[in-house]
Amino acid sequence: MAMPPLPPAVSSPESPATPSPRRTRSRVLIGSCAAVLALALGACGTTDTTTERVADTSTLPATTTSAATASEVVSLPTATPVVTVSAAPAANKALATLDTLEVKGRAPKTGYDRALFGQAWTDDVNVDSGHNGCDTRNDILRRDLTNIVLKPGSNGCAVQSGTIADPYTGTTIPFVRGQQTSSAVQIDHVVALSDAWQKGAQQLSAAQRADFANDPRNLQATDGPTNQQKGDGDAATWLPPNRSYRCTYVARQVEVKAAYQLWVTQAEKDAITRVLGSCGAAVPAPTTRQIPNTRTSTATPLPEPAYTPPTTTYTPPPAAEAPSSVYYANCSAVRAAGAAPIYAGQPGYSSKLDRDGDGVACE
């Protein structure tokens, strides 16, 4: 579903007790986007029906803090059952949207800086339910994880632990907040910030880029090492190891790029088209002249090997102070350098920047 560029973020405070009409419109907008995405893309992964679980984070109940409790267990509201659709219509819709995107070469990366996309994991009125007091990272953890336990004293915001059925790898990963464990589950930008910068985001306003970086449609909790492996790759250079999720993955990329009027390269468009064709999209036949094959062969082609989820256990790096060659006086300096957030063991990490001691500094 193509959307026009989002307006600049509103900086005026809003009362949490009495939602303003603007906040109500924001909630309706995001709820509608999530519902349309679930309906359009849920079954796109395979020729069978596949759905994504998306919980409305704006309705997460606030928890009360008690000195006697060590953790807070929250039961998320039951989501409305998703109406399943066949794979072909959803894939065809994504393919039609792909054809509306401009095809151009990749612009130089010159000038790219993470800080140009705003503060990492901000509480943005334009992309969530409206200044709910939680940063975007915890919003996405609460959306994508199950069996969630919230951190006491965090006003129902910070996720202490949970479980993710990771769509990128097809594996189940436990999440435990901590210096040694938080990086096991990371938040991926489905369309990487650097990729967006090289394909049109340079022309967006600062507010639009901040919205892009915190837009729930463009964020997915996933396996940490897999996210690191992806880097800033587009569909032509990286796809999720879990083949059954690839159709949904590229359709999300198309949705986000259309919403922010970004372009694709020819190689990227070809790769997305191939993936959508594998899940039922009516891909036009190639126009190149085919040379007839006069040779005969009785050999039986070997089937493509099935994807086997990784069996290795992720071992996070040991907690250590950052090398002395990289030093940040405070989190403002980290964000100014475009390095936030910093995980334990990465250059610039310091325990004094990690106030809650969970291994993620300057969240």
WOHU-V515965 format. One record per residue. SS is DSSP state (A for helix, B for strand, O for the rest). PHI is phi as a letter, one per 30 degrees, with the letter a starting at -180 (none if undefined). Layout:
ss->{SS;SS}
phi->{PHI;PHI}
This chain:
ss->{O;O;O;O;O;O;O;O;O;O;O;O;O;O;O;O;O;O;O;O;A;A;A;A;A;A;A;A;A;A;A;A;A;A;A;A;A;A;A;A;A;O;O;O;O;O;O;O;O;O;O;O;O;O;O;O;A;A;A;O;O;O;O;O;O;O;O;O;O;O;O;B;B;O;O;O;O;O;O;O;O;O;O;O;O;O;A;A;A;A;A;A;A;A;A;A;A;A;O;O;O;O;B;O;O;O;O;O;O;O;O;O;O;A;A;A;A;O;O;O;O;O;O;O;O;O;O;O;O;O;O;O;O;O;O;A;A;A;A;A;A;A;A;A;O;B;B;B;B;B;O;O;O;O;O;O;O;O;B;B;B;B;B;B;B;B;O;O;O;O;B;B;B;B;B;B;O;O;O;O;O;A;A;A;B;B;B;B;B;O;O;O;A;A;A;A;A;O;O;O;A;A;A;O;O;A;A;A;A;A;A;A;A;A;O;A;A;A;B;B;B;B;B;A;A;A;A;A;A;A;O;O;O;O;O;O;O;O;O;O;O;O;A;A;A;A;A;A;A;A;A;A;A;A;A;A;A;A;A;O;O;O;O;B;O;A;A;A;A;A;A;A;A;A;A;A;A;A;O;O;O;O;O;O;O;O;O;O;O;O;O;O;O;O;O;O;O;O;O;O;O;O;O;O;O;O;O;O;O;O;O;O;O;O;O;O;O;O;O;O;O;O;O;O;O;O;O;O;O;O;A;A;A;A;A;A;O;O;O;O;O;B;B;O;O;O;O;O;O;O;A;A;A;O;O;O;O;O;O;B;B;O;O}
phi->{none;d;b;d;e;d;d;e;d;c;c;d;d;b;d;d;d;b;e;d;e;d;d;d;d;d;d;d;d;d;d;d;d;d;d;d;d;d;d;d;c;e;c;d;d;b;d;d;c;b;b;c;d;b;c;d;d;d;c;d;d;d;c;c;c;b;d;d;c;c;a;b;c;c;c;d;d;d;d;d;e;d;d;d;b;d;d;d;e;d;d;d;d;d;d;d;d;e;d;d;d;d;c;b;d;d;d;d;d;e;i;d;a;e;d;d;c;i;d;d;h;d;c;c;d;d;b;b;d;j;h;d;i;c;d;d;e;d;e;d;d;d;d;c;c;c;h;d;c;c;d;e;i;c;h;i;c;d;d;d;a;l;b;b;d;d;d;d;c;i;c;c;b;d;c;b;d;l;d;c;b;e;d;d;b;b;c;c;d;e;c;d;d;d;d;d;e;d;b;k;d;d;d;d;d;d;d;d;d;d;d;e;d;c;d;e;d;c;b;b;d;a;d;e;e;d;d;d;d;d;i;c;d;c;d;d;c;a;b;e;e;d;d;d;c;d;d;d;d;d;d;d;d;d;e;d;d;d;d;c;h;c;c;b;d;d;d;d;d;d;d;d;d;d;d;d;d;d;c;j;d;d;d;e;d;d;c;d;d;c;d;d;c;c;d;c;b;c;d;c;d;d;d;d;d;d;d;c;e;d;c;d;c;d;c;d;d;d;d;a;d;d;e;d;d;b;b;b;d;a;d;d;d;d;d;d;d;i;c;d;d;c;c;e;j;d;e;j;d;b;d;d;d;c;d;c;i;c;i;b;c;h;d}
